[in-house]
Amino acid sequence: MNLPSIAPAPLPWAGGAYSVKRHGVTLTNCDAEPVQTPGCIQAHGALLVLRPDDLVILQVSENSGALLGLAPADLLGRPIVVVTGEAGAAQLRASIAGGATDANPLRLFSLPGRGNAPALDVSMHTLDGLALVEFEPTLPGGDAQAQNGYALVKKAVGRLRQASGLQHFCTVAAEEFRELTGLARVMVYKFHSDGHGEVYAESRHTDLAPWLGMHYPAEDIPAPAREVFKRVWIRPTPDVNGALAEMVPLVNPQTGRPLTMTHCALRGASVMYTEYLQNMGVKAGLTMSLRRGDELWGLIVCHHYSGAARLPFDGRAACELLAQIVSLQHQAIENQEHLAYRLSREAIHLQLIAQASEEGGLSAMTDGAPTVLEAIQSDGVALYHHGRWWRVGQTPSDAELDALAHWLNMQPEFADDTRPVYVTDRLPDAYPAATAFSALASGLLALPLTLSRGKLMLWFRTETLQTVQWGGDPKHVIKVIGPHGMRLTPRRSFEIFAESVAGRSLPWQLVDVELALRFRLLVMAFVVSRAERLAELNVDLARSNEELDAFAYVASHDLKEPLRGIYKNAYQLLEESVLPQGNESRDKLERVMRLTVRMDALLDALLHFARAGRLTMELEKVDLNSVVAEALEMVDSRRLERVCEITVAPALPWVECDRARVREIFVNLLSNALKYNDKPVCRIEIGCERPSRASAAADRPTGTDGRVVFYVKDNGIGIAPHHVEQIFKMFKRLHSRDDYGGGNGTGLTIVKKLVERHGGRVWVRSALGQGSTFFFTFTPDMATAT
């Protein structure tokens, strides 16, 4: 019942025991009602409370005279034998001694009617050191109904086993309970995570309006009532309008406390509850628990509209048994659904890891088949890896993702190293900035892929505009005058009240969360193994590079000596020869001398390259403006050969570097810009781009984000796209040996080596016939922007 929180008032029974009959209409909040100690029973039966040791009667329901033939005053303090006889008392003793009745009501025997009193079914259970004996009028045909109940339960179990899917299973359960009870409407009522309920499945008489899919506020079944249903399987209310009978005395003389009636079938119903049923036109009700372990998943609710409807004890026992079976199978069938879903997704997880392994990185999971979008059921996914976002499906923009990631890293869920996952189907409620992109991402399941949170995975679900059909306006409050002033009553209107809900996605299931966490472990294992493999490869590569540099140095140095001898001997032969010009032998000697000169230049280049990899770096804080000035001076002679316009950025940063090596980088790039230019005016620009500038972001290779990028730009001949990857290779020339002033093809190779020695990267952006721009970086802490 939708009862808002109000200021607590003194309880009318403060200092005494509660009685529904006396105090039920004084309640201002049903959460305050002691539903397990109502002080009353439903008056169609009688209740005796015994001391187990000697079966002496300690408490009696006030209606005992009508049903048992003896008033409370004639029963209190006397042994139970005055009601049950010796045979009945013996059965009670045996049941208490056996222990089977502890918090477990069992029907033990029947008593014949006395005078005007009806025949009675007798059941008992023990609780808190007391024996509670309930007497209910025996219904005709009870034995036949018990046999029929067994057959119906057996049939129901067979149908439930054949159900396909949870929805179908719950519908079958509702149909079987309706056949078993004969009541007009049976609903499977599901509790949502926020406490409100939904009619998840239904079976009804054809003349009743459907309630399937209707939602009800959490207050309709308040917390005390839910606690009861975690302890009992069944709650009968055979006559909503029936009278109540109070216990005499209200406080148990042995315990000094009100009597706990949690497990009593006759337990008096709350006035709030009976009013609620009356307002819906319900005349009788039966409710069973639907549990998941110790948690209450929902209820099986039965309503009748044409008068009182009592079920005998054996009929209720059949319903209780079926409720327990449904609870067990209900969980099993949902687990089967989840298992099939989980296995299919885990197979995709393994494919994704295989793709990442083959392609060399996590980004491969975003552009292959399958993609990481299929790792769990979602509409979009964003992977933060190598300093950038990789997106698939419907996601926010990179800037929105950056802000969201910053917010996520401050959430306590991410601080839990054992289960670092943030899950919501209402992202705009928790993160107001998400309102701007709620259509794309109202649902979020996010987790870090590494302990450092340097890699993130965010799955999104789009907004699902929901129209929730409420059974009446959930905000409507009714007040009436009671004995102690205004009191709240259950709402009377159950007409459909539609509420449009925005900013929500379909909810994430627990299996989605578990799948995401398992995938995270796979990714972490992949990252660690890849890091270990890369470390091994780096060691091997470093050793190979050292060996190669040493070989190149030795080879180029040692080869120069015999080469000088070949040149000297060829020169002497030529000088001493009397062979005329044009003689074939003389031409051969001249060719030998030209080839030895060229080979000597190649060996010099190889020696220079080897030295670049072997020389110790002498790092110092250097003003790049002065380094560029020195480089320009070194290429001055080539500048004077043609018309040149060279522009240098006015404020290049200071850099911690090897001055001579960085000067050589600029000299090589400037020499190439001057050499490979066919324009009337050679234009060259030297500058840098700060990390905040977006213009070069798309051109930057992985791992250069956040660094200052230096560049040398020209308007020269440019480079064809298919040659871009070739230009940094040793001795690689794109033209004949004598074109554009000749050369040996080592300049850019040395540039690459020197940049990498500074922990940086070099790359080119070029258009054939329009010019080239060579970019390079240093390690992040080397360059300081001015």
C-alpha positions in Angstrom: 0.0 0.0 0.0 1.4 3.3 -1.0 1.9 5.0 2.4 4.5 7.8 2.5 6.8 8.2 5.4 5.4 10.4 8.1 6.6 11.6 11.5 6.5 8.7 14.0 3.8 9.0 16.6 3.6 7.1 19.9 2.3 3.6 19.4 -1.2 3.2 21.0 -0.2 -0.1 22.5 3.1 1.3 23.9 3.9 -0.5 27.2 1.5 -3.4 26.3 0.8 -6.0 23.7 -0.6 -5.2 20.2 -4.0 -6.5 19.0 -5.2 -6.1 15.5 -8.7 -6.1 16.9 -8.0 -3.2 19.3 -5.3 -1.2 17.6 -5.4 -2.1 13.8 -7.3 1.1 12.9 -4.9 3.3 14.8 -2.0 2.7 12.6 -0.6 5.6 10.6 2.1 3.5 8.8 1.8 -0.2 8.0 5.6 -0.6 8.3 5.1 -0.1 12.1 2.6 -3.0 12.4 3.9 -6.1 14.3 2.4 -8.5 11.8 4.1 -11.6 13.4 2.5 -10.9 16.8 -1.0 -9.7 15.8 -2.6 -10.8 19.1 -5.6 -12.2 17.2 -6.6 -15.0 14.9 -9.1 -15.4 12.1 -12.3 -16.3 14.0 -13.3 -19.3 11.8 -10.8 -21.4 13.9 -9.5 -21.5 17.4 -5.9 -21.5 18.9 -4.6 -22.9 22.1 -1.0 -22.3 23.3 0.4 -25.1 25.5 3.4 -25.6 27.8 5.2 -28.5 26.0 6.3 -30.3 29.1 2.8 -31.0 30.6 0.5 -29.7 27.8 -1.1 -27.1 30.1 -3.0 -24.4 28.3 -1.4 -21.0 28.7 -3.3 -18.9 26.1 -6.7 -19.3 24.4 -8.5 -17.5 21.6 -11.6 -15.8 22.9 -13.9 -17.8 20.6 -13.0 -21.1 22.1 -16.5 -21.5 23.5 -18.1 -21.5 20.1 -15.7 -24.0 18.6 -14.4 -26.1 21.5 -17.4 -25.9 23.8 -15.3 -24.4 26.6 -14.8 -20.7 27.3 -11.3 -19.3 27.9 -11.8 -19.2 31.7 -12.6 -22.9 31.6 -9.5 -23.8 29.7 -6.6 -21.6 31.0 -4.3 -23.6 33.4 -5.9 -26.9 32.5 -4.3 -29.7 30.5 -5.1 -30.1 26.8 -6.8 -33.5 27.5 -10.0 -31.6 28.4 -10.3 -30.7 24.7 -8.6 -33.5 22.8 -9.0 -36.5 25.1 -6.3 -38.9 26.0 -5.7 -40.2 22.5 -5.3 -36.7 21.1 -3.0 -35.6 23.9 -0.8 -38.7 23.3 -0.4 -37.7 19.6 0.5 -34.2 20.6 3.2 -35.5 23.1 4.6 -37.8 20.5 4.8 -35.1 17.8 6.6 -32.7 20.3 9.0 -35.4 21.2 9.8 -36.2 17.6 10.8 -32.6 16.8 9.2 -32.6 13.4 6.8 -29.8 14.3 9.5 -27.2 15.1 8.3 -24.1 13.2 6.5 -26.6 10.9 2.7 -27.0 11.3 1.5 -30.5 10.8 -2.1 -31.8 10.7 -2.2 -34.5 13.4 -5.9 -35.7 13.8 -9.5 -34.7 13.7 -12.0 -34.1 16.6 -15.7 -35.0 16.2 -18.2 -32.2 16.7 -19.7 -31.5 20.1 -23.2 -30.2 20.2 -23.5 -27.3 17.9 -19.7 -27.2 17.4 -18.3 -28.5 14.1 -15.8 -31.4 13.6 -12.3 -29.9 13.8 -9.0 -30.6 12.1 -6.1 -30.3 14.6 -2.6 -29.1 13.6 0.3 -28.1 15.7 3.8 -26.6 15.6 6.3 -25.5 18.2 8.1 -22.2 18.5 10.0 -20.3 21.2 9.4 -23.1 23.8 5.6 -23.2 23.2 3.3 -25.6 21.4 0.7 -23.8 19.3 -2.4 -26.0 18.5 -4.8 -24.8 15.8 -8.4 -26.0 15.4 -10.2 -25.5 12.0 -13.6 -26.8 11.0 -13.3 -30.0 9.0 -14.4 -29.5 5.4 -16.5 -32.2 3.6 -14.6 -34.3 1.1 -11.2 -33.5 2.7 -9.7 -37.0 2.0 -10.8 -37.0 -1.6 -9.5 -33.5 -2.0 -6.1 -34.6 -0.6 -5.9 -37.5 -3.1 -6.9 -35.2 -5.9 -4.3 -32.6 -4.7 -1.6 -35.2 -5.0 -2.6 -36.0 -8.6 -2.8 -32.3 -9.5 0.7 -31.6 -8.0 2.1 -34.5 -9.9 0.5 -33.2 -13.1 1.8 -29.7 -12.4 5.3 -30.9 -11.9 5.2 -32.7 -15.3 4.0 -29.5 -17.1 6.6 -27.4 -15.3 9.4 -29.6 -16.5 8.3 -29.1 -20.1 8.2 -25.3 -19.8 10.4 -23.4 -22.2 11.8 -20.2 -20.7 11.0 -18.4 -17.4 7.9 -16.5 -18.7 6.3 -19.7 -19.9 7.2 -21.5 -16.7 5.6 -18.9 -14.5 2.4 -18.9 -16.7 2.2 -22.7 -16.3 2.7 -22.3 -12.5 -0.2 -19.8 -12.3 -2.5 -22.1 -14.3 -1.7 -25.1 -12.1 -2.2 -23.2 -8.9 -5.6 -22.0 -10.2 -6.6 -25.5 -10.9 -5.4 -26.8 -7.6 -7.1 -24.0 -5.5 -10.2 -23.4 -7.6 -9.8 -19.6 -7.0 -10.7 -17.1 -9.7 -7.3 -15.4 -10.3 -3.7 -16.5 -9.7 -0.8 -14.2 -10.3 3.0 -14.7 -10.2 4.1 -11.5 -8.6 7.8 -10.5 -9.2 9.7 -8.0 -7.0 12.0 -5.6 -8.9 15.3 -4.4 -7.5 13.7 -1.2 -6.2 11.1 -3.1 -4.3 8.1 -2.5 -6.5 6.1 -5.5 -7.8 5.0 -6.6 -11.2 2.4 -9.2 -12.3 4.8 -11.3 -14.3 2.4 -14.1 -15.1 -1.4 -14.7 -14.7 -4.2 -17.2 -14.9 -7.7 -15.8 -14.5 -11.4 -16.5 -15.0 -12.5 -15.1 -18.4 -14.8 -12.5 -17.0 -12.0 -10.8 -15.0 -9.9 -7.9 -16.4 -6.3 -8.9 -17.1 -3.6 -7.6 -14.7 -0.7 -9.1 -16.5 2.2 -6.5 -16.7 0.7 -4.3 -14.1 3.1 -2.7 -11.6 2.4 -1.9 -7.9 4.4 0.3 -5.5 6.7 -1.3 -3.0 4.5 -0.1 -0.2 1.7 -2.4 -1.4 3.5 -5.2 0.3 5.4 -3.6 3.1 8.7 -4.8 4.6 7.2 -6.6 7.7 5.0 -8.7 5.4 8.0 -9.6 3.1 9.9 -10.7 6.1 7.1 -13.1 7.0 7.1 -14.6 3.5 10.8 -15.3 3.9 9.9 -17.7 6.8 6.5 -19.2 5.7 5.5 -20.8 2.4 1.8 -20.1 2.6 -0.6 -17.5 4.0 -4.4 -18.3 3.8 -7.1 -15.6 4.2 -10.3 -17.6 3.5 -12.6 -14.8 4.5 -11.4 -11.2 4.0 -14.4 -9.9 5.8 -14.3 -12.4 8.6 -14.2 -11.6 12.3 -11.1 -11.7 14.5 -10.7 -13.4 17.8 -8.2 -12.0 20.4 -5.9 -14.2 22.4 -6.5 -14.5 26.2 -4.3 -13.2 27.7 -2.5 -11.1 25.1 0.9 -11.6 26.7 2.1 -15.2 27.1 2.6 -15.9 30.9 5.6 -18.2 30.3 7.6 -15.9 28.0 6.3 -12.5 29.2 6.1 -11.5 25.5 3.3 -11.3 22.9 2.7 -14.6 21.1 4.6 -15.0 17.8 2.2 -16.4 15.3 4.4 -16.3 12.2 3.6 -20.0 11.2 0.0 -20.0 12.2 -2.5 -20.6 9.4 -5.1 -18.7 11.6 -2.8 -15.7 12.2 -5.0 -12.6 12.2 -4.7 -10.4 9.1 -3.7 -6.8 9.3 -6.5 -4.3 8.9 -4.3 -2.6 6.3 -4.1 -5.8 4.3 -7.8 -6.7 4.5 -8.8 -3.1 3.6 -6.5 -3.4 0.6 -8.1 -6.6 -0.6 -11.6 -5.2 0.1 -10.8 -2.2 -2.0 -10.0 -4.5 -4.9 -13.2 -6.5 -4.4 -11.4 -9.6 -3.1 -13.4 -11.8 -0.8 -10.7 -14.5 -0.1 -7.0 -14.8 -0.7 -4.2 -17.3 -0.6 -0.5 -16.3 -1.0 2.6 -18.5 -1.4 6.3 -17.5 -1.4 8.5 -17.7 -4.4 12.1 -17.8 -3.2 15.6 -17.9 -4.3 17.5 -19.4 -1.4 16.8 -17.1 1.5 15.7 -14.2 -0.7 12.1 -13.5 -1.7 11.9 -13.4 -5.6 8.2 -12.9 -5.6 4.8 -14.3 -4.5 2.1 -16.5 -5.9 -1.0 -14.6 -5.2 -4.5 -16.1 -5.4 -7.7 -14.0 -5.3 -11.4 -15.0 -5.1 -14.3 -12.6 -5.7 -17.5 -14.5 -4.9 -17.4 -15.1 -1.2 -15.3 -16.9 1.4 -13.2 -19.8 0.0 -11.6 -22.1 2.5 -9.1 -24.7 1.6 -8.6 -27.7 3.9 -5.3 -28.4 5.5 -4.4 -31.0 3.0 -5.2 -28.7 0.1 -3.0 -26.0 1.6 -0.3 -28.6 2.1 -0.5 -29.5 -1.6 -0.2 -25.8 -2.5 2.8 -25.4 -0.1 4.5 -28.4 -1.6 4.0 -27.0 -5.2 5.2 -23.6 -4.1 8.5 -25.1 -2.9 8.8 -27.2 -6.1 8.1 -24.1 -8.2 10.8 -22.1 -6.3 13.4 -24.8 -6.9 12.5 -25.3 -10.6 12.0 -21.6 -11.1 15.7 -21.0 -10.2 16.8 -24.0 -12.3 15.0 -22.9 -15.4 16.4 -19.3 -15.2 19.8 -20.8 -14.5 19.4 -22.8 -17.7 18.6 -19.7 -19.7 21.5 -17.9 -18.2 23.8 -20.9 -18.8 23.0 -21.0 -22.5 23.5 -17.3 -22.8 26.7 -17.4 -20.8 28.2 -20.3 -22.8 27.5 -18.5 -26.1 29.1 -15.3 -24.8 32.1 -17.0 -23.3 32.7 -18.6 -26.7 32.8 -15.1 -28.1 35.2 -14.0 -25.4 37.7 -16.7 -26.4 37.3 -15.6 -30.1 38.0 -12.0 -29.1 41.1 -12.9 -27.1 42.3 -15.0 -30.1 41.8 -12.0 -32.4 43.7 -9.7 -30.0 46.5 -12.3 -29.9 46.7 -12.7 -33.6 46.5 -9.0 -34.4 48.8 -7.9 -31.6 46.5 -5.8 -29.4 43.1 -5.2 -27.8 42.0 -2.8 -30.5 41.6 -5.8 -32.8 38.5 -6.7 -30.7 36.7 -3.6 -32.1 37.1 -4.1 -35.9 36.9 -7.9 -36.4 34.2 -10.4 -36.3 32.9 -10.8 -33.7 33.5 -7.5 -31.9 33.6 -6.7 -28.2 30.0 -5.4 -28.6 28.9 -9.0 -28.6 30.8 -9.9 -25.4 27.6 -9.1 -23.5 24.2 -8.1 -24.8 24.5 -4.3 -25.4 24.0 -1.6 -27.9 27.4 0.1 -27.9 30.8 -0.4 -26.4 33.8 1.9 -25.9 37.4 0.6 -25.2 40.0 3.0 -23.8 43.4 1.6 -24.9 46.7 3.2 -26.0 45.5 6.6 -24.9 42.4 6.7 -27.2 38.8 5.4 -27.4 37.9 2.6 -29.7 34.1 2.6 -30.2 31.6 0.1 -31.7 27.8 0.6 -32.0 25.9 3.4 -30.3 28.1 5.3 -27.8 28.8 8.9 -26.6 31.5 11.0 -28.2 35.1 10.8 -27.3 34.9 14.0 -25.2 31.8 12.7 -23.4 33.6 9.4 -22.8 36.6 11.2 -21.3 34.3 13.0 -18.8 32.4 9.9 -18.0 35.7 7.9 -17.4 36.9 10.7 -15.1 33.7 10.4 -13.1 33.8 6.6 -13.0 37.3 6.6 -11.7 36.1 8.5 -8.6 33.2 6.0 -7.9 33.7 3.7 -4.9 32.8 0.7 -7.1 36.0 1.1 -9.0 38.0 1.0 -5.8 37.0 -2.6 -5.1 39.9 -4.5 -6.5 38.0 -7.9 -6.2 34.9 -6.8 -8.1 35.6 -3.4 -9.7 32.4 -2.9 -11.8 29.9 -0.1 -12.1 26.4 -1.1 -13.2 23.3 1.0 -13.7 20.2 1.1 -15.9 19.6 4.8 -15.0 22.9 6.5 -15.7 21.4 10.1 -15.9 20.1 9.7 -12.3 23.6 9.0 -11.0 25.6 11.1 -13.6 23.5 14.2 -14.6 25.8 15.0 -17.6 24.6 11.7 -19.2 21.2 13.4 -19.8 22.8 14.9 -23.0 23.4 11.4 -24.4 20.7 9.4 -22.6 19.2 8.2 -25.8 22.4 6.4 -26.6 23.5 5.4 -23.1 21.0 5.2 -20.3 22.4 1.9 -19.2 26.1 1.4 -18.4 28.2 -1.5 -17.4 31.8 -0.3 -16.8 35.0 -1.9 -15.5 38.8 -1.3 -15.6 40.7 -3.9 -17.6 43.9 -3.3 -15.6 44.7 -2.5 -12.0 46.1 0.9 -13.0 42.8 1.7 -14.8 44.8 2.7 -17.9 42.4 0.5 -19.9 38.6 0.8 -19.6 35.7 -1.1 -21.1 32.3 0.5 -21.1 29.2 -1.3 -22.4 26.1 0.8 -23.1 22.4 0.2 -23.5 20.1 2.7 -25.2 17.2 4.4 -23.6 14.0 2.3 -23.5 11.1 4.6 -23.2 8.8 2.6 -20.9 5.2 3.1 -20.1 4.7 1.5 -16.7 1.1 0.5 -16.1 0.5 1.1 -12.4 -2.5 -0.5 -10.6 -3.8 3.0 -9.6 -1.9 6.2 -9.0 1.1 5.2 -6.9 1.3 8.7 -5.4 -2.4 8.9 -4.3 -2.8 9.0 -0.5 -6.1 8.6 1.3 -6.7 9.7 4.9 -9.7 9.0 7.1 -10.7 9.9 10.7 -9.7 7.1 13.1 -10.0 6.7 16.9 -6.8 8.7 17.3 -7.2 11.2 14.5 -6.3 11.1 10.8 -4.9 7.8 9.6 -3.7 6.5 6.3 -5.7 3.8 4.5 -4.9 1.7 1.4 -5.8 3.3 -1.9 -9.2 2.4 -3.2 -8.6 3.1 -6.9 -6.9 0.4 -9.0 -7.7 1.9 -12.4 -4.7 1.8 -14.7 -2.4 4.8 -14.1 0.2 5.1 -16.9 3.6 6.7 -16.2 6.1 7.4 -18.9 9.7 6.6 -17.7 12.7 8.1 -19.5 16.4 7.9 -18.9 16.3 4.1 -18.3 17.6 1.2 -20.3 16.7 -2.5 -20.1 18.2 -3.7 -16.8 21.4 -5.6 -16.6 21.1 -9.1 -15.3 23.5 -10.6 -12.8 24.7 -13.0 -15.6 25.8 -9.9 -17.6 27.8 -8.6 -14.7 29.5 -12.0 -14.1 30.3 -12.3 -17.8 31.9 -8.9 -17.9 34.0 -9.7 -14.8 35.1 -13.0 -16.4 36.0 -11.3 -19.6 38.0 -8.8 -17.6 40.1 -11.6 -16.2 40.7 -13.0 -19.7 41.8 -9.6 -20.9 44.1 -9.0 -17.8 45.7 -12.4 -18.4 46.2 -11.6 -22.1 47.7 -8.2 -21.2 50.1 -9.7 -18.6 51.2 -12.5 -21.0 51.7 -10.1 -23.8 53.7 -7.7 -21.6 55.9 -10.6 -20.5 56.3 -11.7 -24.2 57.1 -8.2 -25.2 59.6 -7.9 -22.4 61.3 -11.0 -23.6 61.3 -9.8 -27.2 62.7 -6.4 -26.2 65.6 -8.1 -24.5 66.2 -10.3 -27.5 65.8 -7.3 -29.8 68.1 -5.1 -27.8 70.8 -7.8 -27.8 70.3 -8.3 -31.6 70.6 -4.6 -32.2 73.7 -4.4 -30.1 75.2 -7.3 -32.1 74.1 -5.8 -35.4 75.5 -2.3 -34.5 78.8 -3.9 -33.4 78.9 -5.9 -36.7 78.1 -2.9 -38.8 80.8 -0.8 -37.0 83.4 -3.5 -37.4 82.5 -4.4 -40.9 82.4 -0.8 -42.2 85.6 0.0 -40.4 87.6 -3.0 -41.5 86.3 -2.9 -45.1 87.6 0.6 -45.6 91.3 -0.5 -45.4 91.2 -3.0 -48.4 88.9 -0.6 -50.3 91.6 2.1 -50.0 94.1 -0.4 -51.3 91.9 -1.2 -54.3 91.5 2.5 -55.1 95.2 3.2 -54.7 96.3 0.4 -57.0 93.7 1.3 -59.6 94.8 4.9 -59.5 98.5 3.9 -59.9 97.7 1.6 -62.8 95.8 4.4 -64.5 98.6 6.9 -63.9 101.2 4.6 -65.2 99.2 3.4 -68.2 99.7 4.7 -71.7 96.2 3.5 -72.7 94.4 6.2 -74.7 91.0 7.6 -73.7 88.2 5.4 -74.8 90.3 2.2 -74.4 88.2 -0.5 -72.8 90.8 -1.4 -70.2 91.2 2.3 -69.2 87.4 2.6 -68.9 87.4 -0.5 -66.6 90.0 1.1 -64.3 88.1 4.3 -64.1 84.9 2.4 -63.3 86.7 0.5 -60.5 87.8 3.9 -59.0 84.2 5.3 -59.2 82.8 2.2 -57.6 85.3 2.2 -54.8 84.5 5.9 -54.1 80.8 5.1 -54.0 81.4 2.1 -51.7 83.5 4.2 -49.4 80.6 6.6 -49.1 78.2 3.8 -48.3 80.6 2.4 -45.7 80.9 5.9 -44.2 77.1 6.0 -44.0 76.9 2.6 -42.5 79.7 3.5 -40.0 77.8 6.7 -39.1 74.5 4.7 -38.6 76.3 2.2 -36.4 77.8 5.0 -34.3 74.4 6.6 -33.9 73.2 3.4 -32.1 76.4 3.0 -30.0 77.3 6.5 -28.9 76.5 7.5 -25.3 73.7 10.1 -25.2 74.9 13.3 -23.5 71.6 14.8 -22.3 71.3 18.4 -21.4 68.6 21.1 -21.3 68.7 22.7 -24.7 66.9 25.6 -26.3 65.7 24.2 -29.7 65.7 27.7 -31.2 69.5 27.7 -31.1 69.8 24.1 -32.3 67.6 25.0 -35.4 69.8 28.1 -36.0 72.9 25.9 -36.0 71.3 23.4 -38.4 70.3 26.2 -40.8 73.8 27.4 -40.8 75.1 23.9 -41.6 72.9 23.7 -44.7 73.5 27.3 -45.7 75.5 26.5 -48.8 72.6 24.4 -50.2 70.1 27.3 -49.3 72.1 29.7 -51.4 71.8 27.5 -54.5 68.1 28.5 -55.0 65.3 30.8 -53.8 64.2 29.7 -50.4 61.7 30.8 -47.8 62.3 29.2 -44.4 60.0 29.9 -41.5 60.8 29.0 -37.9 58.3 29.1 -35.1 59.1 32.0 -32.8 59.1 30.0 -29.5 60.3 26.4 -29.8 60.5 24.7 -26.4 63.4 23.7 -24.3 64.3 20.0 -24.6 66.4 17.7 -22.6 68.4 16.0 -25.3 71.7 15.3 -26.9 72.4 18.6 -28.7 74.5 17.2 -31.5 72.2 14.4 -32.3 69.1 16.6 -32.4 71.0 19.1 -34.6 71.7 16.2 -36.9 68.0 15.3 -37.1 67.2 18.8 -38.2 70.2 18.9 -40.7 69.0 15.7 -42.4 65.4 16.8 -42.6 66.3 20.3 -43.9 68.8 18.8 -46.4 66.0 16.6 -47.8 63.5 19.4 -47.9 66.0 21.5 -49.9 67.2 18.7 -52.1 63.8 17.1 -53.1 62.1 20.2 -54.3 61.1 21.2 -57.8 59.2 24.4 -57.1 60.5 27.8 -58.2 60.4 28.9 -54.5 61.4 26.3 -51.9 59.2 26.9 -48.8 60.1 25.2 -45.5 58.4 25.5 -42.1 59.9 24.4 -38.8 57.6 24.3 -35.8 55.9 22.3 -33.1 52.3 21.3 -32.0 51.4 21.3 -28.3 49.3 18.4 -26.9 46.2 20.6 -26.6 46.0 21.2 -30.4 43.6 18.8 -32.1 44.9 19.3 -35.6 47.5 16.6 -35.5 45.6 14.2 -33.3 44.3 12.1 -36.2 47.8 11.9 -37.7 49.6 10.8 -34.5 50.6 7.2 -34.2 49.6 5.2 -31.1 51.5 6.2 -28.0 52.3 9.9 -29.0 49.2 11.5 -27.3 50.2 14.1 -24.7 53.6 14.8 -26.3 54.9 17.9 -28.0 55.2 17.1 -31.8 58.0 18.8 -33.8 57.8 19.0 -37.6 59.7 20.1 -40.7 57.3 20.9 -43.6 58.2 21.5 -47.2 56.4 22.1 -50.6 58.6 19.7 -52.4 58.0 16.7 -54.7 56.1 14.7 -52.0 56.0 10.9 -51.5 53.5 8.4 -53.1 51.4 6.7 -50.4 52.8 3.2 -51.3 56.3 4.5 -50.6 55.7 6.1 -47.2 56.7 2.9 -45.3 59.9 2.5 -47.4 61.6 5.8 -46.9 63.0 5.0 -43.4 64.8 1.8 -44.6 68.6 1.7 -44.9 70.0 2.7 -48.3 66.4 3.1 -49.7 66.2 5.7 -52.5 63.0 6.4 -54.5 64.9 7.8 -57.4 68.0 7.0 -59.5 71.4 7.5 -58.0 72.1 10.8 -59.7 68.6 12.4 -59.5 68.2 15.3 -57.1 71.9 15.6 -56.4 72.4 11.9 -55.6 72.7 10.4 -52.2 73.0 7.0 -50.5 69.6 6.7 -48.9 70.7 6.7 -45.2 69.6 10.2 -44.1 66.0 9.3 -42.9 67.3 6.0 -41.5 69.7 7.9 -39.2 66.9 10.4 -38.3 64.7 7.5 -37.2 67.5 6.0 -35.2 68.3 9.3 -33.4 64.7 10.0 -32.7 64.2 6.6 -31.2 67.4 7.0 -29.1 65.5 9.9 -27.5 62.5 7.7 -26.8 60.4 9.2 -29.6 58.6 8.4 -32.8 58.9 9.8 -36.4 56.3 9.7 -39.1 55.4 11.5 -42.3 52.3 13.0 -43.9 52.8 13.6 -47.6 51.0 14.2 -50.9 52.7 13.5 -54.2 53.6 16.7 -55.9 52.5 18.9 -53.0 55.1 18.4 -50.3 55.8 16.5 -47.1 55.7 17.1 -43.4 58.0 15.1 -41.2 56.8 14.8 -37.5 58.8 13.5 -34.6 58.5 13.4 -30.8 60.7 12.8 -27.8 59.8 11.1 -24.5 57.0 13.0 -22.7 59.3 14.4 -20.0 61.9 15.7 -22.4 60.0 18.5 -24.0 58.8 21.5 -22.0 56.4 23.9 -23.8 57.3 27.5 -23.4 
